[in-house]
């Protein structure tokens, strides 16, 4: 074992990956019934919360690379989950918006999603849950929330 590296059981990157997998397992199970991916869910969640957004802002808020959003949004438009319009002033700029079909996926899964969050809150306790979110935001250089 290297004296300069912490044990893998105390490595922040490894702990974050393990925690992500623990959090995402029930979300993946929920999404398996919807026919959408984790990334598509994030896009729908952000658009549902914020309304129409330009692609750059949406990619940032959904934690996606812009090229990935371009590919994902094409699939989502084909599925009828989002629409895309061009800015009247800056023709290079596109806005994406959730459709009623996309909103229905959010609405149909809101209860189960809330249960998943409630389960995590029960494991951590309300105070630690909120503290964990606050601490993670401090590590996010692009955090605006």
DOFITOR-391635 format. One record per atom (N, C-alpha, C, O): residue number from 1; atom name; x, y, z. Coordinates in nm, 4 decimals, padded with zeros to 6 digits. Example, Ala and Ser with C-alpha at 12.3 -4.5 7.8 and 13.67 -1.06 7.14 Angstrom:
// DOFITOR-391635
nr,atom,c1,c2,c3
1,N,01.3190,-00.5690,00.7800
1,CA,01.2300,-00.4500,00.7800
1,C,01.3200,-00.3300,00.7800
1,O,01.4236,-00.3319,00.8465
2,N,01.2850,-00.2250,00.7080
2,CA,01.3670,-00.1060,00.7140
2,C,01.2900,00.0030,00.7870
2,O,01.3409,00.1138,00.8039
END
This chain:
// DOFITOR-391635
nr,atom,c1,c2,c3
1,N,00.0846,-00.1180,00.0000
1,CA,00.0000,00.0000,00.0000
1,C,00.0893,00.1245,00.0000
1,O,00.1882,00.1317,00.0729
2,N,00.0527,00.2205,-00.0820
2,CA,00.1282,00.3443,-00.0889
2,C,00.1012,00.4288,00.0352
2,O,-00.0130,00.4433,00.0788
3,N,00.2074,00.4835,00.0904
3,CA,00.1919,00.5669,00.2098
3,C,00.1297,00.7017,00.1764
3,O,00.0810,00.7708,00.2657
4,N,00.1307,00.7405,00.0474
4,CA,00.0792,00.8710,00.0067
4,C,-00.0698,00.8686,-00.0258
4,O,-00.1329,00.9736,-00.0383
5,N,-00.1246,00.7506,-00.0391
5,CA,-00.2663,00.7394,-00.0757
5,C,-00.3486,00.6856,00.0404
5,O,-00.3040,00.5978,00.1143
6,N,-00.4695,00.7395,00.0557
6,CA,-00.5555,00.6853,00.1613
6,C,-00.6056,00.5464,00.1205
6,O,-00.6046,00.5110,00.0026
7,N,-00.6482,00.4706,00.2172
7,CA,-00.7102,00.3424,00.1886
7,C,-00.8270,00.3653,00.0943
7,O,-00.8937,00.4685,00.1015
8,N,-00.8516,00.2706,00.0069
8,CA,-00.9646,00.2864,-00.0855
8,C,-01.0970,00.2962,-00.0106
8,O,-01.1933,00.3525,-00.0627
9,N,-01.1029,00.2426,00.1096
9,CA,-01.2254,00.2550,00.1888
9,C,-01.2456,00.3977,00.2401
9,O,-01.3551,00.4323,00.2844
10,N,-01.1407,00.4808,00.2346
10,CA,-01.1490,00.6213,00.2774
10,C,-01.1153,00.7170,00.1636
10,O,-01.0799,00.8325,00.1876
11,N,-01.1262,00.6694,00.0404
11,CA,-01.0999,00.7519,-00.0775
11,C,-01.2285,00.8227,-00.1185
11,O,-01.3292,00.7575,-00.1458
12,N,-01.2257,00.9549,-00.1230
12,CA,-01.3457,01.0307,-00.1584
12,C,-01.3981,00.9944,-00.2972
12,O,-01.5182,00.9712,-00.3108
13,N,-01.3149,00.9884,-00.4002
13,CA,-01.3695,00.9517,-00.5318
13,C,-01.4375,00.8140,-00.5314
13,O,-01.5445,00.7972,-00.5900
14,N,-01.3761,00.7176,-00.4663
14,CA,-01.4355,00.5832,-00.4620
14,C,-01.5629,00.5848,-00.3775
14,O,-01.6620,00.5216,-00.4140
15,N,-01.5610,00.6554,-00.2665
15,CA,-01.6808,00.6639,-00.1812
15,C,-01.7961,00.7304,-00.2556
15,O,-01.9111,00.6884,-00.2425
16,N,-01.7658,00.8344,-00.3340
16,CA,-01.8702,00.9019,-00.4115
16,C,-01.9296,00.8091,-00.5172
16,O,-02.0509,00.8082,-00.5385
17,N,-01.8445,00.7315,-00.5829
17,CA,-01.8931,00.6363,-00.6836
17,C,-01.9811,00.5303,-00.6183
17,O,-02.0878,00.4972,-00.6701
18,N,-01.9369,00.4774,-00.5054
18,CA,-02.0177,00.3761,-00.4349
18,C,-02.1506,00.4342,-00.3884
18,O,-02.2549,00.3698,-00.3999
19,N,-02.1462,00.5563,-00.3357
19,CA,-02.2695,00.6206,-00.2898
19,C,-02.3624,00.6471,-00.4080
19,O,-02.4835,00.6284,-00.3970
20,N,-02.3068,00.6903,-00.5202
20,CA,-02.3887,00.7146,-00.6392
20,C,-02.4594,00.5863,-00.6808
20,O,-02.5783,00.5875,-00.7128
21,N,-02.3859,00.4762,-00.6802
21,CA,-02.4473,00.3491,-00.7186
21,C,-02.5581,00.3097,-00.6222
21,O,-02.6617,00.2582,-00.6641
22,N,-02.5368,00.3337,-00.4933
22,CA,-02.6393,00.3027,-00.3940
22,C,-02.7642,00.3882,-00.4116
22,O,-02.8764,00.3401,-00.3950
23,N,-02.7440,00.5139,-00.4450
23,CA,-02.8568,00.6052,-00.4668
23,C,-02.9270,00.5734,-00.5985
23,O,-03.0497,00.5791,-00.6070
24,N,-02.8497,00.5404,-00.7000
24,CA,-02.9076,00.5233,-00.8337
24,C,-02.9765,00.3886,-00.8535
24,O,-03.0611,00.3772,-00.9423
25,N,-02.9445,00.2876,-00.7759
25,CA,-03.0053,00.1550,-00.7965
25,C,-03.1583,00.1600,-00.7948
25,O,-03.2208,00.1080,-00.8872
26,N,-03.2212,00.2207,-00.6930
26,CA,-03.3673,00.2252,-00.6965
26,C,-03.4218,00.3174,-00.8063
26,O,-03.5318,00.2950,-00.8567
27,N,-03.3468,00.4190,-00.8429
27,CA,-03.3901,00.5073,-00.9516
27,C,-03.3846,00.4322,-01.0838
27,O,-03.4749,00.4446,-01.1666
28,N,-03.2788,00.3544,-01.1036
28,CA,-03.2702,00.2721,-01.2249
28,C,-03.3862,00.1738,-01.2325
28,O,-03.4428,00.1524,-01.3398
29,N,-03.4217,00.1141,-01.1198
29,CA,-03.5350,00.0205,-01.1173
29,C,-03.6634,00.0927,-01.1571
29,O,-03.7438,00.0391,-01.2333
30,N,-03.6829,00.2137,-01.1060
30,CA,-03.8004,00.2930,-01.1407
30,C,-03.8000,00.3247,-01.2902
30,O,-03.9022,00.3109,-01.3575
31,N,-03.6852,00.3668,-01.3412
31,CA,-03.6760,00.4082,-01.4818
31,C,-03.6889,00.2916,-01.5782
31,O,-03.7284,00.3109,-01.6932
32,N,-03.6565,00.1707,-01.5334
32,CA,-03.6643,00.0549,-01.6230
32,C,-03.8069,00.0347,-01.6752
32,O,-03.8269,-00.0239,-01.7815
33,N,-03.9041,00.0829,-01.6007
33,CA,-04.0446,00.0699,-01.6405
33,C,-04.0893,00.1826,-01.7334
33,O,-04.1971,00.1745,-01.7923
34,N,-04.0084,00.2868,-01.7473
34,CA,-04.0487,00.4044,-01.8251
34,C,-03.9972,00.4038,-01.9678
34,O,-04.0531,00.4707,-02.0547
35,N,-03.8899,00.3279,-01.9926
35,CA,-03.8304,00.3291,-02.1261
35,C,-03.7384,00.4473,-02.1502
35,O,-03.7014,00.4748,-02.2644
36,N,-03.7003,00.5186,-02.0423
36,CA,-03.6051,00.6285,-02.0588
36,C,-03.4806,00.6018,-01.9756
36,O,-03.4824,00.5227,-01.8813
37,N,-03.3740,00.6688,-02.0122
37,CA,-03.2460,00.6515,-01.9438
37,C,-03.2336,00.7495,-01.8271
37,O,-03.3145,00.8409,-01.8117
38,N,-03.1307,00.7282,-01.7459
38,CA,-03.1022,00.8203,-01.6356
38,C,-03.0808,00.9625,-01.6879
38,O,-03.1299,01.0593,-01.6297
39,N,-03.0076,00.9734,-01.7974
39,CA,-02.9785,01.1048,-01.8544
39,C,-03.1064,01.1710,-01.9055
39,O,-03.1258,01.2911,-01.8868
40,N,-03.1937,01.0928,-01.9700
40,CA,-03.3205,01.1479,-02.0179
40,C,-03.4075,01.1909,-01.9000
40,O,-03.4750,01.2936,-01.9074
41,N,-03.4068,01.1137,-01.7917
41,CA,-03.4807,01.1507,-01.6713
41,C,-03.4327,01.2853,-01.6185
41,O,-03.5132,01.3713,-01.5829
42,N,-03.2999,01.3029,-01.6138
42,CA,-03.2451,01.4299,-01.5653
42,C,-03.2902,01.5461,-01.6533
42,O,-03.3253,01.6525,-01.6023
43,N,-03.2895,01.5266,-01.7836
43,CA,-03.3343,01.6312,-01.8757
43,C,-03.4806,01.6651,-01.8482
43,O,-03.5165,01.7824,-01.8374
44,N,-03.5646,01.5631,-01.8370
44,CA,-03.7065,01.5873,-01.8098
44,C,-03.7262,01.6575,-01.6754
44,O,-03.8067,01.7501,-01.6649
45,N,-03.6528,01.6136,-01.5726
45,CA,-03.6653,01.6748,-01.4402
45,C,-03.6297,01.8232,-01.4439
45,O,-03.7004,01.9065,-01.3871
46,N,-03.5194,01.8552,-01.5114
46,CA,-03.4757,01.9951,-01.5182
46,C,-03.5768,02.0784,-01.5972
46,O,-03.6131,02.1880,-01.5545
47,N,-03.6224,02.0276,-01.7115
47,CA,-03.7190,02.1031,-01.7911
47,C,-03.8528,02.1172,-01.7185
47,O,-03.9186,02.2208,-01.7288
48,N,-03.8925,02.0148,-01.6463
48,CA,-04.0160,02.0212,-01.5692
48,C,-04.0052,02.1279,-01.4600
48,O,-04.1011,02.2002,-01.4330
49,N,-03.8892,02.1366,-01.3986
49,CA,-03.8677,02.2322,-01.2897
49,C,-03.8494,02.3751,-01.3390
49,O,-03.9007,02.4689,-01.2778
50,N,-03.7761,02.3925,-01.4501
50,CA,-03.7353,02.5268,-01.4924
50,C,-03.8070,02.5783,-01.6164
50,O,-03.7937,02.6962,-01.6493
51,N,-03.8824,02.4940,-01.6863
51,CA,-03.9433,02.5373,-01.8111
51,C,-03.8420,02.5325,-01.9244
51,O,-03.7346,02.4742,-01.9102
52,N,-03.8763,02.5937,-02.0363
52,CA,-03.7891,02.5921,-02.1542
52,C,-03.6531,02.6531,-02.1205
52,O,-03.6439,02.7565,-02.0543
53,N,-03.5480,02.5862,-02.1678
53,CA,-03.4111,02.6325,-02.1441
53,C,-03.3305,02.6229,-02.2719
53,O,-03.3567,02.5384,-02.3575
54,N,-03.2320,02.7109,-02.2838
54,CA,-03.1390,02.6946,-02.3952
54,C,-03.0533,02.5713,-02.3677
54,O,-03.0356,02.5309,-02.2528
55,N,-03.0011,02.5131,-02.4735
55,CA,-02.9314,02.3845,-02.4633
55,C,-02.8110,02.3910,-02.3708
55,O,-02.7852,02.2957,-02.2973
56,N,-02.7373,02.5001,-02.3725
56,CA,-02.6185,02.5110,-02.2873
56,C,-02.6577,02.5097,-02.1397
56,O,-02.5957,02.4398,-02.0595
57,N,-02.7596,02.5862,-02.1038
57,CA,-02.8056,02.5907,-01.9654
57,C,-02.8608,02.4550,-01.9235
57,O,-02.8341,02.4081,-01.8129
58,N,-02.9376,02.3920,-02.0117
58,CA,-02.9940,02.2606,-01.9807
58,C,-02.8833,02.1585,-01.9578
58,O,-02.8894,02.0820,-01.8615
59,N,-02.7832,02.1557,-02.0438
59,CA,-02.6719,02.0616,-02.0273
59,C,-02.6057,02.0821,-01.8914
59,O,-02.5746,01.9852,-01.8222
60,N,-02.5842,02.2067,-01.8536
60,CA,-02.5216,02.2360,-01.7249
60,C,-02.6089,02.1898,-01.6091
60,O,-02.5600,02.1235,-01.5177
61,N,-02.7365,02.2236,-01.6116
61,CA,-02.8256,02.1891,-01.4998
61,C,-02.8548,02.0397,-01.4915
61,O,-02.8847,01.9886,-01.3836
62,N,-02.8466,01.9695,-01.6037
62,CA,-02.8700,01.8246,-01.6038
62,C,-02.7397,01.7463,-01.5879
62,O,-02.7404,01.6233,-01.5938
63,N,-02.6287,01.8162,-01.5680
63,CA,-02.4964,01.7539,-01.5527
63,C,-02.4630,01.6637,-01.6711
63,O,-02.4262,01.5473,-01.6551
64,N,-02.4770,01.7208,-01.7895
64,CA,-02.4442,01.6495,-01.9133
64,C,-02.3449,01.7314,-01.9938
64,O,-02.3473,01.8544,-01.9901
65,N,-02.2582,01.6632,-02.0662
65,CA,-02.1740,01.7319,-02.1616
65,C,-02.2619,01.7768,-02.2778
65,O,-02.3556,01.7066,-02.3156
66,N,-02.2320,01.8933,-02.3345
66,CA,-02.3146,01.9467,-02.4425
66,C,-02.3304,01.8494,-02.5597
66,O,-02.4419,01.8320,-02.6088
67,N,-02.2213,01.7848,-02.6066
67,CA,-02.2394,01.6883,-02.7164
67,C,-02.3315,01.5721,-02.6793
67,O,-02.4053,01.5214,-02.7638
68,N,-02.3269,01.5305,-02.5535
68,CA,-02.4166,01.4236,-02.5082
68,C,-02.5611,01.4711,-02.5110
68,O,-02.6501,01.3973,-02.5532
69,N,-02.5849,01.5944,-02.4661
69,CA,-02.7212,01.6486,-02.4686
69,C,-02.7730,01.6552,-02.6116
69,O,-02.8904,01.6274,-02.6362
70,N,-02.6879,01.6912,-02.7050
70,CA,-02.7294,01.6983,-02.8450
70,C,-02.7817,01.5625,-02.8914
70,O,-02.8865,01.5549,-02.9556
71,N,-02.7102,01.4571,-02.8595
71,CA,-02.7514,01.3213,-02.8987
71,C,-02.8763,01.2776,-02.8222
71,O,-02.9697,01.2233,-02.8811
72,N,-02.8774,01.3013,-02.6922
72,CA,-02.9896,01.2609,-02.6076
72,C,-03.1168,01.3349,-02.6483
72,O,-03.2242,01.2751,-02.6553
73,N,-03.1048,01.4646,-02.6750
73,CA,-03.2234,01.5426,-02.7095
73,C,-03.2823,01.4992,-02.8431
73,O,-03.4038,01.5062,-02.8617
74,N,-03.1988,01.4546,-02.9359
74,CA,-03.2518,01.4044,-03.0635
74,C,-03.3411,01.2829,-03.0393
74,O,-03.4497,01.2724,-03.0963
75,N,-03.2947,01.1920,-02.9548
75,CA,-03.3745,01.0735,-02.9204
75,C,-03.5033,01.1140,-02.8495
75,O,-03.6099,01.0585,-02.8762
76,N,-03.4928,01.2105,-02.7599
76,CA,-03.6106,01.2532,-02.6834
76,C,-03.7123,01.3248,-02.7726
76,O,-03.8329,01.3128,-02.7508
77,N,-03.6651,01.3979,-02.8714
77,CA,-03.7576,01.4609,-02.9667
77,C,-03.8292,01.3539,-03.0480
77,O,-03.9496,01.3636,-03.0718
78,N,-03.7551,01.2516,-03.0905
78,CA,-03.8153,01.1408,-03.1656
78,C,-03.9223,01.0695,-03.0842
78,O,-04.0229,01.0246,-03.1392
79,N,-03.9009,01.0589,-02.9532
79,CA,-03.9982,00.9943,-02.8640
79,C,-04.1144,01.0870,-02.8278
79,O,-04.2116,01.0434,-02.7663
80,N,-04.1047,01.2133,-02.8653
80,CA,-04.2096,01.3095,-02.8327
80,C,-04.2060,01.3591,-02.6897
80,O,-04.3079,01.4049,-02.6378
81,N,-04.0905,01.3511,-02.6247
81,CA,-04.0778,01.3909,-02.4842
81,C,-04.0407,01.5377,-02.4675
81,O,-04.0723,01.5991,-02.3656
82,N,-03.9735,01.5935,-02.5677
82,CA,-03.9335,01.7340,-02.5645
82,C,-03.9512,01.7937,-02.7033
82,O,-03.9607,01.7221,-02.8029
83,N,-03.9554,01.9263,-02.7075
83,CA,-03.9534,01.9978,-02.8353
83,C,-03.8312,02.0876,-02.8380
83,O,-03.7740,02.1209,-02.7341
84,N,-03.7927,02.1257,-02.9572
84,CA,-03.6783,02.2153,-02.9738
84,C,-03.7194,02.3272,-03.0682
84,O,-03.7745,02.3030,-03.1756
85,N,-03.6916,02.4498,-03.0263
85,CA,-03.7181,02.5654,-03.1115
85,C,-03.5914,02.6488,-03.1223
85,O,-03.5057,02.6470,-03.0340
86,N,-03.5820,02.7212,-03.2318
86,CA,-03.4654,02.8067,-03.2563
86,C,-03.4976,02.9477,-03.2058
86,O,-03.6093,02.9967,-03.2225
87,N,-03.4000,03.0108,-03.1450
87,CA,-03.4131,03.1483,-03.0978
87,C,-03.4354,03.2392,-03.2188
87,O,-03.3645,03.2281,-03.3188
88,N,-03.5334,03.3286,-03.2097
88,CA,-03.5632,03.4199,-03.3200
88,C,-03.4510,03.5201,-03.3446
88,O,-03.4296,03.5636,-03.4578
89,N,-03.3799,03.5566,-03.2385
89,CA,-03.2737,03.6569,-03.2506
89,C,-03.1408,03.5907,-03.2882
89,O,-03.0773,03.6305,-03.3859
90,N,-03.0991,03.4918,-03.2125
90,CA,-02.9729,03.4210,-03.2369
90,C,-03.0068,03.2831,-03.2912
90,O,-03.0370,03.1920,-03.2140
91,N,-03.0024,03.2669,-03.4204
91,CA,-03.0460,03.1433,-03.4860
91,C,-02.9596,03.0221,-03.4490
91,O,-02.9987,02.9085,-03.4757
92,N,-02.8434,03.0448,-03.3882
92,CA,-02.7590,02.9324,-03.3442
92,C,-02.8078,02.8744,-03.2121
92,O,-02.7728,02.7619,-03.1763
93,N,-02.8878,02.9507,-03.1406
93,CA,-02.9332,02.9118,-03.0069
93,C,-03.0655,02.8355,-03.0161
93,O,-03.1581,02.8764,-03.0862
94,N,-03.0717,02.7237,-02.9435
94,CA,-03.1914,02.6394,-02.9414
94,C,-03.2470,02.6323,-02.8008
94,O,-03.1729,02.6330,-02.7024
95,N,-03.3799,02.6254,-02.7932
95,CA,-03.4475,02.6073,-02.6650
95,C,-03.5172,02.4723,-02.6648
95,O,-03.5780,02.4315,-02.7637
96,N,-03.5071,02.4047,-02.5526
96,CA,-03.5718,02.2752,-02.5357
96,C,-03.6805,02.2899,-02.4306
96,O,-03.6646,02.3622,-02.3323
97,N,-03.7911,02.2201,-02.4532
97,CA,-03.9049,02.2283,-02.3615
97,C,-03.9691,02.0916,-02.3493
97,O,-03.9752,02.0159,-02.4462
98,N,-04.0165,02.0604,-02.2311
98,CA,-04.0823,01.9329,-02.2058
98,C,-04.2215,01.9346,-02.2704
98,O,-04.2894,02.0373,-02.2701
99,N,-04.2624,01.8217,-02.3249
99,CA,-04.3967,01.8070,-02.3826
99,C,-04.4907,01.7476,-02.2776
99,O,-04.4453,01.7005,-02.1733
100,N,-04.6203,01.7495,-02.3044
100,CA,-04.7124,01.6820,-02.2116
100,C,-04.6775,01.5341,-02.1919
100,O,-04.6931,01.4817,-02.0816
101,N,-04.6311,01.4671,-02.2958
101,CA,-04.5910,01.3265,-02.2838
101,C,-04.4710,01.3124,-02.1899
101,O,-04.4668,01.2202,-02.1085
102,N,-04.3745,01.4023,-02.2007
102,CA,-04.2592,01.4009,-02.1107
102,C,-04.2999,01.4334,-01.9687
102,O,-04.2513,01.3713,-01.8742
103,N,-04.3900,01.5317,-01.9522
103,CA,-04.4367,01.5691,-01.8192
103,C,-04.5128,01.4540,-01.7550
103,O,-04.5076,01.4361,-01.6334
104,N,-04.5838,01.3756,-01.8367
104,CA,-04.6582,01.2613,-01.7835
104,C,-04.5631,01.1596,-01.7204
104,O,-04.5960,01.0993,-01.6182
105,N,-04.4461,01.1402,-01.7803
105,CA,-04.3470,01.0493,-01.7216
105,C,-04.3044,01.1005,-01.5844
105,O,-04.2942,01.0234,-01.4890
106,N,-04.2798,01.2303,-01.5752
106,CA,-04.2432,01.2897,-01.4458
106,C,-04.3572,01.2710,-01.3462
106,O,-04.3360,01.2244,-01.2343
107,N,-04.4775,01.3075,-01.3876
107,CA,-04.5931,01.2995,-01.2979
107,C,-04.6207,01.1557,-01.2536
107,O,-04.6489,01.1309,-01.1364
108,N,-04.6126,01.0610,-01.3476
108,CA,-04.6407,00.9209,-01.3163
108,C,-04.5393,00.8600,-01.2201
108,O,-04.5693,00.7625,-01.1512
109,N,-04.4190,00.9176,-01.2153
109,CA,-04.3127,00.8625,-01.1307
109,C,-04.2777,00.9500,-01.0115
109,O,-04.1866,00.9176,-00.9353
110,N,-04.3487,01.0600,-00.9948
110,CA,-04.3182,01.1530,-00.8855
110,C,-04.3342,01.0861,-00.7489
110,O,-04.2521,01.1072,-00.6596
111,N,-04.4388,01.0060,-00.7323
111,CA,-04.4611,00.9397,-00.6040
111,C,-04.3500,00.8429,-00.5698
111,O,-04.2983,00.8438,-00.4581
112,N,-04.3130,00.7592,-00.6657
112,CA,-04.2063,00.6619,-00.6411
112,C,-04.0732,00.7336,-00.6200
112,O,-03.9937,00.6932,-00.5351
113,N,-04.0488,00.8391,-00.6963
113,CA,-03.9260,00.9168,-00.6790
113,C,-03.9208,00.9770,-00.5389
113,O,-03.8160,00.9758,-00.4743
114,N,-04.0339,01.0295,-00.4920
114,CA,-04.0399,01.0861,-00.3564
114,C,-04.0156,00.9784,-00.2510
114,O,-03.9526,01.0050,-00.1486
115,N,-04.0653,00.8567,-00.2752
115,CA,-04.0406,00.7459,-00.1820
115,C,-03.8924,00.7115,-00.1760
115,O,-03.8394,00.6830,-00.0686
116,N,-03.8257,00.7140,-00.2906
116,CA,-03.6816,00.6860,-00.2948
116,C,-03.6072,00.7893,-00.2109
116,O,-03.5202,00.7543,-00.1312
117,N,-03.6415,00.9158,-00.2288
117,CA,-03.5783,01.0229,-00.1511
117,C,-03.6087,01.0044,-00.0021
117,O,-03.5196,01.0198,00.0815
118,N,-03.7338,00.9715,00.0313
118,CA,-03.7712,00.9508,00.1713
118,C,-03.6917,00.8362,00.2329
118,O,-03.6514,00.8442,00.3490
119,N,-03.6689,00.7297,00.1561
119,CA,-03.5883,00.6175,00.2059
119,C,-03.4455,00.6618,00.2369
119,O,-03.3892,00.6245,00.3398
120,N,-03.3883,00.7403,00.1488
120,CA,-03.2516,00.7893,00.1709
120,C,-03.2483,00.8817,00.2921
120,O,-03.1555,00.8756,00.3729
121,N,-03.3494,00.9671,00.3045
121,CA,-03.3575,01.0568,00.4208
121,C,-03.3683,00.9764,00.5496
121,O,-03.3099,01.0143,00.6511
122,N,-03.4429,00.8647,00.5468
122,CA,-03.4560,00.7807,00.6669
122,C,-03.3208,00.7200,00.7044
122,O,-03.2865,00.7124,00.8224
123,N,-03.2449,00.6771,00.6048
123,CA,-03.1135,00.6171,00.6315
123,C,-03.0191,00.7210,00.6928
123,O,-02.9490,00.6924,00.7898
124,N,-03.0179,00.8413,00.6357
124,CA,-02.9245,00.9445,00.6805
124,C,-02.9788,01.0310,00.7935
124,O,-02.9017,01.0864,00.8719
125,N,-03.1089,01.0425,00.8023
125,CA,-03.1700,01.1407,00.8922
125,C,-03.1782,01.2735,00.8191
125,O,-03.0948,01.3042,00.7339
126,N,-03.2790,01.3515,00.8529
126,CA,-03.3014,01.4782,00.7815
126,C,-03.1821,01.5724,00.7885
126,O,-03.1435,01.6327,00.6884
127,N,-03.1242,01.5844,00.9071
127,CA,-03.0129,01.6785,00.9243
127,C,-02.8914,01.6370,00.8403
127,O,-02.8324,01.7201,00.7713
128,N,-02.8544,01.5090,00.8463
128,CA,-02.7388,01.4631,00.7683
128,C,-02.7677,01.4651,00.6183
128,O,-02.6783,01.4924,00.5382
129,N,-02.8904,01.4367,00.5807
129,CA,-02.9283,01.4425,00.4385
129,C,-02.9048,01.5845,00.3858
129,O,-02.8395,01.6034,00.2832
130,N,-02.9585,01.6832,00.4568
130,CA,-02.9409,01.8223,00.4137
130,C,-02.7943,01.8646,00.4202
130,O,-02.7464,01.9371,00.3330
131,N,-02.7244,01.8199,00.5218
131,CA,-02.5820,01.8539,00.5342
131,C,-02.5019,01.7924,00.4200
131,O,-02.4133,01.8571,00.3641
132,N,-02.5330,01.6675,00.3851
132,CA,-02.4636,01.6022,00.2738
132,C,-02.4840,01.6808,00.1449
132,O,-02.3882,01.7041,00.0712
133,N,-02.6060,01.7214,00.1170
133,CA,-02.6318,01.8011,-00.0040
133,C,-02.5532,01.9317,-00.0001
133,O,-02.4948,01.9722,-00.1007
134,N,-02.5514,01.9975,00.1151
134,CA,-02.4763,02.1231,00.1279
134,C,-02.3268,02.1007,00.1047
134,O,-02.2619,02.1798,00.0362
135,N,-02.2726,01.9934,00.1616
135,CA,-02.1300,01.9638,00.1448
135,C,-02.0974,01.9327,-00.0011
135,O,-01.9960,01.9789,-00.0535
136,N,-02.1826,01.8550,-00.0661
136,CA,-02.1584,01.8209,-00.2065
136,C,-02.1658,01.9452,-00.2953
136,O,-02.0905,01.9568,-00.3920
137,N,-02.2547,02.0365,-00.2634
137,CA,-02.2630,02.1623,-00.3405
137,C,-02.1333,02.2418,-00.3293
137,O,-02.0938,02.3101,-00.4237
138,N,-02.0671,02.2331,-00.2141
138,CA,-01.9409,02.3042,-00.1974
138,C,-01.8332,02.2486,-00.2887
138,O,-01.7389,02.3203,-00.3222
139,N,-01.8442,02.1231,-00.3300
139,CA,-01.7464,02.0626,-00.4204
139,C,-01.7793,02.0856,-00.5672
139,O,-01.6991,02.0518,-00.6543
140,N,-01.8958,02.1424,-00.5959
140,CA,-01.9402,02.1654,-00.7335
140,C,-01.9022,02.3065,-00.7757
140,O,-01.9649,02.4031,-00.7322
141,N,-01.8005,02.3195,-00.8599
141,CA,-01.7556,02.4537,-00.8989
141,C,-01.8596,02.5306,-00.9799
141,O,-01.8543,02.6534,-00.9861
142,N,-01.9533,02.4607,-01.0414
142,CA,-02.0540,02.5281,-01.1223
142,C,-02.1866,02.5469,-01.0513
142,O,-02.2850,02.5865,-01.1138
143,N,-02.1912,02.5194,-00.9227
143,CA,-02.3181,02.5258,-00.8498
143,C,-02.3699,02.6685,-00.8433
143,O,-02.2993,02.7613,-00.8040
144,N,-02.4974,02.6827,-00.8838
144,CA,-02.5634,02.8128,-00.8785
144,C,-02.6860,02.8080,-00.7890
144,O,-02.7493,02.9105,-00.7638
145,N,-02.7194,02.6886,-00.7409
145,CA,-02.8415,02.6733,-00.6598
145,C,-02.8178,02.7054,-00.5156
145,O,-02.9101,02.6974,-00.4345
END
